[in-house]
Amino acid sequence: MKQILILGASGGIGAAMVAACRARGDQVTGLSRSGDGFDITDEASVAQHLAATGGPFDLVLVATGALEIAGAVPEKTIKGLSASAMLDQFALNTVGPALALSHAARLLPKDRAAVFAVLSARVGSIGDNAIGGWISYRSAKAGVNQVVRTAAIELARSHPQTACVALHPGTVQTPFTEKYLGRHPSVPAAEAADNLLQVMDGLTARDTGQFFDWAGKQVPW
Ligand SMILES: NC(=O)c1ccc[n+]([C@@H]2O[C@H](COP(=O)([O-])OP(=O)(O)OC[C@H]3O[C@@H](n4cnc5c(N)ncnc54)[C@H](OP(=O)(O)O)[C@@H]3O)[C@@H](O)[C@H]2O)c1
């Protein structure tokens, strides 16, 4: 039985992950904005909630995030850029997971293997970007990839058995994608949770600082 912490436990993928872990007998702690007042963009909220959370955890998953914030839709081109919408993207999708990682040391065991994973997105890949668009969300996810990479290197010094990674969950049927799926192939959240769990179960410290998709394949930065 693993000890698991899910941040963003109310989300499509977060809730499916809580259910999948509980179904296999893991002990799951979930934190969410709507359920617990956990706001990952608010430093004091992150500090207070994570200080009050037990641990150590075998797995911490950051499953928070949004594509649309305060009604701002993803930009078709850079001409649609709004400074405040871009800053909102960075606050939630980059700074939020960074705040969680800055509290990670206390949450993770030093004497055994553990995983700290952040849900990023393939569209955050700079190397894989061939079509443009969605500049704020893409840039915020590229930013969180650097956050994960940097934190992984630092965490390896104190927690040599931890794998700290960014994950692309696939295209998943959640409130997040509702307006954007079109004919794009997608999977239900429960299937995405099972895929991600399989990837995270297979991670070792050798994988730390990397970016993987739902099938365990490395995504280019
Ligand atoms: N779905 C996809 O196809 C897809 C593809 C690539 C990457 N991703 C990534 O996967 C992650 C989860 O996506 P999802 O599809 O599960 O989205 P979702 O169903 O819309 O859930 C989003 C979650 O983020 C939480 N959240 C939003 N703002 C927050 C804040 N300020 N503080 C704390 N929590 C906050 C929400 O909490 P409340 O509801 O409690 O407010 C909710 O738990 C995101 O990072 C997304 O970028 C998703």
The ligand as an ORCA input file, in Angstrom:
! r2SCAN-3c Opt
* xyz 0 1
  N      -7.182     17.011    -20.202
  C      -6.221     16.969    -21.093
  O      -6.418     16.510    -22.248
  C      -4.841     17.440    -20.774
  C      -3.847     17.370    -21.778
  C      -2.547     17.808    -21.467
  C      -2.256     18.263    -20.199
  N      -3.247     18.322    -19.254
  C      -2.884     18.858    -17.937
  O      -3.394     18.034    -16.912
  C      -3.720     18.832    -15.771
  C      -5.120     18.483    -15.289
  O      -6.033     18.683    -16.341
  P      -7.569     18.199    -16.244
  O      -7.941     17.829    -17.648
  O      -7.756     17.217    -15.141
  O      -8.270     19.596    -15.898
  P      -9.614     19.915    -15.061
  O     -10.543     18.750    -15.094
  O     -10.094     21.212    -15.585
  O      -9.071     20.090    -13.557
  C      -8.262     21.176    -13.214
  C      -7.878     21.075    -11.767
  O      -7.026     22.194    -11.485
  C      -7.513     22.791    -10.282
  N      -7.162     24.197    -10.204
  C      -7.377     25.180    -11.116
  N      -6.906     26.354    -10.639
  C      -6.410     26.093     -9.388
  C      -5.793     26.878     -8.398
  N      -5.575     28.184     -8.555
  N      -5.392     26.272     -7.247
  C      -5.599     24.944     -7.055
  N      -6.186     24.155     -7.962
  C      -6.581     24.721     -9.123
  C      -9.014     22.579    -10.304
  O      -9.497     22.744     -8.992
  P     -11.011     23.164     -8.602
  O     -11.899     22.531     -9.653
  O     -11.165     22.543     -7.251
  O     -11.078     24.626     -8.600
  C      -9.063     21.139    -10.787
  O      -8.796     20.258     -9.720
  C      -3.525     20.288    -16.206
  O      -2.268     20.737    -15.749
  C      -3.500     20.219    -17.715
  O      -2.708     21.247    -18.289
  C      -4.517     17.934    -19.508
*
